């Protein structure tokens, strides 16, 4: 799929971007892999690991549409991973979050259409489903932009889809490295926001593989949601710091007890496939699309009305031992 193709990853120096680059270099022979991000130090550090002749490192911000358009010249596939993702930081810095997550999404769309990029996948989050925090609201707006972009493209070849998944095991700024740091420092207890809290849980490699697979599945306009397990925050704490006491600190600003990936309000649009769900667009495209059969022939069926994919009612929960194994 990516052999002799040019690929650009926004936010490419993040956890996902580095694993994505590693994977496509192992599995394909791309013509160019462009890492687009704004942090020169992270790019320098990444260059020490990935420095083949196909690698390109572009300093740039998704807020800068002219730079994005320049970076996308001759690009075939784009993965949009750049975002401001910390929930409390977004609550305290709302305009910065909006500029990156919404205006940045608009800029990626404009640049991709202008450069006749073939396919674009934007990374989303479970927090975009029925959001209660600003981060989730900006990602919902971003999702809507990328879905609607298939109409904005008009006669251009560019197609846009979205991948939505849950918390990534051990990603930068997440709870796993935080808990591990506390344990390494000899902490006698771990801070727990609420003992009832649950989250969807996915490994970085699973996320990368799911995005790759959806480049072959996509027709444009879908929100792809993987079937993944949930975990309890108390089980995660036990997996990392066995026997440590819990210090209940309360839910942080903008945080939910549980997360959704397919809301009940979208059940009339949701299709179930063997290992994932697809949320169809709420709008009609000029191009007729049958989303019940994807581009590689997999068939989906409508879910029952009122269905929701919820981390607290997910039938698949990870045990403490399974959590340790994943980490």
Secondary structure, DSSP 8 states (H G I E B T S, - for coil): --TT-EEEEETTTSHHHHHHHHHHHHH---SEEEEEES-HHHHHHHHTT---TTEEEEE--TT-HHHHHHHTTT--EEEE------HHHHHHSHHHHHIIIIIHHHHHHHHHHHTT-SEEEEEEEGGGTT--SHHHHHHHHHHHHHHHHHHHTTTS--EEEEEEE-EETT-TTSHHHHHHHHHHTT-SEEEES-TT-EEEEE-HHHHHHHHHHHHHH--SS-EEEE---EEEHHHHHHHHSTT-EEEE----TT--SS-EEE-GGGGGGEEE-SSEEEE--SS--SS---TTB-TT--B-EE--TT--EETTT-S-B--HHHHHHH-
